[in-house]
Amino acid sequence: MLRMFLAVTTMALATWTGTTTTAEATAMPTPTPSATPTPACPPALPISASVTGATTTSLTITYFIFFRPPCGYDPPMTVSLFTSREDAQQWRAAVAEGVSGPERNGSVTIDRLTPDTEYWYRFTDADGRRDPYVIASARTASLTSCRATATIDASWGSGFVATVTVRNTGTLPLDQWRVSWRWSGDEQVHTAWGGVAETAGSDVTVRNASYNGTLALDGATTFGLLVSTSAVPDALTLTCAG
């Protein structure tokens, strides 16, 4: 009887003083700490870039950063160059690098490159984070390059006469040149002057004559064509090489 009285009295005192028994404390839920919310980044590329300049030994790449971290990048930006797309995809064996200034919209010029060579470029920010989006190619200029343009001087039902201008657009003088193109129809070169014409099916190559192969910087020369055809083309798409 005394034990029962003591138990009842203890429970009453606990209720009156607001204390919690061990069993009740165990049953109460433990508060869960709130997680830090993950930022919802917009579905847009955080950086864009394009090649805005090329010389025989340098490339200039201009970039634009859309967002700041955590959805974007912070300058300065490092541009890494690779000699193949596979190396660029795997961030393997970079051959050259350039670092931008603090601008969010800026340019990077990388020099000491090989002429007439294709490079692939990628971006890394100041914290070493690699941009997963931009991977593109650029080519340095050729040491000996030229441009050829054609003008149709006269045409009739079965042929035309054209003049082709060859200009040295490189950084060194040319000592020879060749112009190539492919006919789209039944065209055939009947006569060529100012150059030596070679044909292989629809493919035509005209090489310089013995007296006009040397072209100084920005120098130009011409050659002419007499062509027979059933339909005169609107224009000729020419490729020139030194």
C-alpha positions in Angstrom: 0.0 0.0 0.0 2.9 2.4 0.9 4.6 1.6 -2.5 1.5 2.4 -4.4 1.0 5.7 -2.6 4.6 6.7 -3.3 4.3 5.9 -7.1 1.0 7.8 -7.4 2.6 10.8 -5.5 5.7 10.8 -7.8 3.5 10.8 -11.0 1.4 13.6 -9.6 4.5 15.7 -8.7 5.9 15.1 -12.2 2.7 16.3 -13.8 2.5 19.3 -11.5 6.2 20.4 -12.1 6.0 19.9 -15.9 8.8 17.3 -16.0 9.0 14.5 -18.6 9.5 10.9 -17.8 12.2 8.9 -19.6 9.7 7.0 -21.7 7.9 10.2 -22.8 11.2 11.8 -23.7 12.1 8.8 -25.8 8.8 9.0 -27.7 9.1 12.7 -28.6 10.3 13.3 -32.3 13.8 14.7 -32.8 13.8 17.9 -34.9 15.4 17.6 -38.4 17.8 20.3 -39.4 16.6 22.1 -42.6 18.7 21.5 -45.7 20.4 24.3 -47.6 18.3 24.9 -50.7 19.9 24.1 -54.0 19.8 27.1 -56.4 17.6 26.6 -59.5 19.9 27.6 -62.4 18.2 28.7 -65.6 18.6 26.4 -68.6 21.1 28.7 -70.4 24.7 28.5 -71.3 26.8 30.3 -68.6 29.4 31.4 -71.2 29.6 31.9 -75.0 32.7 32.5 -77.2 33.8 33.1 -80.7 37.0 33.5 -82.7 37.4 37.2 -83.5 41.0 37.2 -84.8 43.6 34.9 -86.4 47.1 35.4 -87.6 49.7 32.9 -88.7 50.9 32.5 -85.1 48.0 33.7 -82.9 44.3 33.3 -82.2 42.0 35.8 -80.4 38.9 34.4 -78.7 36.2 36.7 -77.3 33.9 35.4 -74.5 30.8 36.6 -72.7 29.8 35.3 -69.2 26.0 35.2 -68.6 25.8 34.5 -64.9 27.9 34.6 -61.7 28.4 31.6 -59.5 26.8 29.2 -58.6 25.1 29.2 -62.0 28.0 30.8 -64.0 31.7 31.6 -63.8 33.9 34.3 -62.4 36.8 35.9 -64.4 39.6 35.8 -65.0 39.1 33.0 -67.5 41.7 30.6 -68.8 41.5 29.5 -72.5 43.2 26.1 -73.2 44.1 25.0 -76.7 44.2 21.4 -77.9 45.2 20.0 -81.3 42.3 17.6 -81.6 38.6 17.5 -80.5 39.2 14.2 -78.6 42.0 15.9 -76.5 39.7 18.9 -75.9 36.8 16.6 -74.8 39.0 14.9 -72.3 41.0 18.0 -71.2 44.1 16.1 -72.3 47.5 17.5 -73.5 46.7 21.2 -73.8 49.4 22.8 -76.1 48.8 26.5 -75.1 46.9 28.7 -72.7 45.9 32.3 -72.2 44.4 34.1 -69.3 41.9 37.0 -69.5 41.6 40.1 -67.5 38.9 40.7 -64.8 36.2 41.5 -67.4 33.1 39.4 -67.6 33.0 40.2 -71.4 36.6 40.1 -72.7 39.1 38.6 -75.1 42.1 36.4 -74.9 44.9 36.3 -77.4 47.2 33.2 -77.5 50.3 33.4 -79.6 53.3 31.3 -80.5 51.1 28.9 -82.4 51.8 27.0 -85.6 50.6 28.5 -88.9 47.7 26.9 -90.8 46.8 24.6 -87.8 43.4 23.8 -86.4 43.1 24.2 -82.6 40.2 23.4 -80.2 39.5 25.7 -77.3 37.9 25.3 -73.8 37.4 27.5 -70.8 38.3 27.3 -67.1 37.5 29.9 -64.4 39.5 31.4 -61.6 38.6 28.5 -59.2 39.6 25.8 -61.7 36.1 24.9 -62.7 35.9 23.6 -66.3 33.1 24.9 -68.5 31.3 21.8 -69.9 29.6 23.6 -72.8 32.0 25.5 -75.0 34.2 23.4 -77.2 35.0 24.8 -80.7 37.7 25.0 -83.2 39.8 27.8 -84.8 42.5 27.8 -87.4 45.6 30.0 -87.6 46.3 31.7 -91.0 48.5 30.2 -93.6 52.0 31.6 -94.2 51.3 31.5 -98.0 47.6 32.1 -98.8 45.7 33.6 -101.6 42.2 34.4 -102.8 40.7 33.9 -106.2 37.6 35.7 -107.6 36.0 35.2 -111.0 34.1 37.6 -113.2 32.1 36.5 -116.2 33.0 39.0 -118.9 30.7 37.7 -121.7 28.3 34.8 -122.2 26.2 33.3 -125.0 24.0 30.3 -125.5 26.9 27.8 -125.7 29.7 29.3 -123.5 31.3 32.2 -121.7 34.5 34.0 -121.1 35.7 34.6 -117.5 38.6 36.5 -115.9 40.0 35.2 -112.6 41.9 37.5 -110.3 44.5 35.8 -107.9 45.6 38.0 -104.9 48.2 37.2 -102.3 46.5 37.6 -98.9 49.2 35.9 -96.8 52.1 37.3 -94.8 54.9 36.2 -97.2 55.5 36.6 -100.9 54.2 33.8 -103.2 56.4 32.1 -105.7 53.6 30.0 -107.1 49.8 29.5 -106.9 47.0 27.3 -108.0 43.2 27.8 -108.3 40.8 24.9 -108.2 37.0 24.4 -108.6 34.4 21.9 -109.6 31.9 22.4 -112.4 28.3 21.9 -111.5 27.2 21.0 -115.1 28.7 20.1 -118.5 31.2 23.0 -118.6 34.5 22.4 -120.3 37.6 24.7 -120.5 38.2 25.3 -124.2 41.1 27.7 -123.8 43.0 29.2 -120.8 45.5 32.1 -120.9 47.7 33.5 -118.1 47.7 30.0 -116.5 48.0 26.3 -117.1 44.7 24.4 -116.9 44.3 20.8 -115.9 41.0 18.9 -115.8 39.9 15.6 -114.3 36.2 15.1 -114.9 34.4 18.0 -113.3 37.4 19.1 -111.3 39.6 21.9 -112.7 43.0 23.2 -111.5 44.7 26.2 -113.0 48.4 26.8 -112.1 50.4 29.9 -112.6 52.2 30.5 -115.9 55.9 30.8 -115.9 55.8 34.6 -115.8 53.1 35.3 -113.2 53.7 32.9 -110.3 55.5 35.4 -108.1 53.2 37.7 -106.1 54.3 40.2 -103.5 52.3 40.9 -100.4 48.8 42.0 -101.6 50.0 41.6 -105.1 47.6 40.3 -107.8 47.5 38.7 -111.3 44.8 37.4 -113.6 44.1 34.5 -116.0 41.4 34.0 -118.5 39.1 31.2 -119.5 37.0 30.3 -122.6 34.4 27.8 -121.5 31.8 25.8 -123.5 28.6 24.9 -121.8 24.9 24.4 -122.3 24.1 26.6 -119.3 26.2 29.5 -118.1 26.7 29.4 -114.3 25.8 32.5 -112.2 29.2 32.4 -110.4 32.3 30.2 -109.8 33.3 29.0 -106.3 37.1 29.0 -106.3 39.8 27.7 -103.9 43.2 29.3 -104.0 46.4 27.9 -102.5 50.1 28.9 -102.7 
